[in-house]
Amino acid sequence: VNEQKAAGSHTVSFDASALSSGIYIYRIHSAGFNQTRKMLLIK
């Protein structure tokens, strides 16, 4: 998602049907905030 959002809580959905099971890295960037986390995908 590469768009501006109003302040508050947000949810992002994505289609993982083409991905294999494994560990994936995702990043969240915002004004003054950067976070990198791991996501475990189990099929």
N, C-alpha and C positions, 0 to 999 in steps of 0.2 A: 504494500500500500504506500503510495507516494502522493499524499494529499494532506491538506491542512484540516484539522478537526477542532471543534470547539472544546473548551476545557470540560473534563468529566471522564467517565468510564466508557471504554469502547471495546468492542469485540471484533476480531477479524477471523473470518473463516477462509479456508483454502482447500483445494481439491488435492488430496494426497494419493489418489488412485494410481498415479504413474510412478510413485516413489516406492522404493524398497524399504523394508523394516531396517531401522538403524538409528543412529544418533545424528541429529541435524542441529546446526547452529542458527540462531536467529538474533537479529539486532533491532533495538528500539532506539531511535534518535528523536530528541525533542529539544526545545530551547533549554540549554543548561542541563540536559539529562541525556546520558548515553548508557545503554545496558546491553550486554551480550549474554545470552543464556543458551543452554542446551535443551533440546526437545527429543524425547524418545518416542519413536514411531514403531508401534508393534502391530503387525497384521496377522 
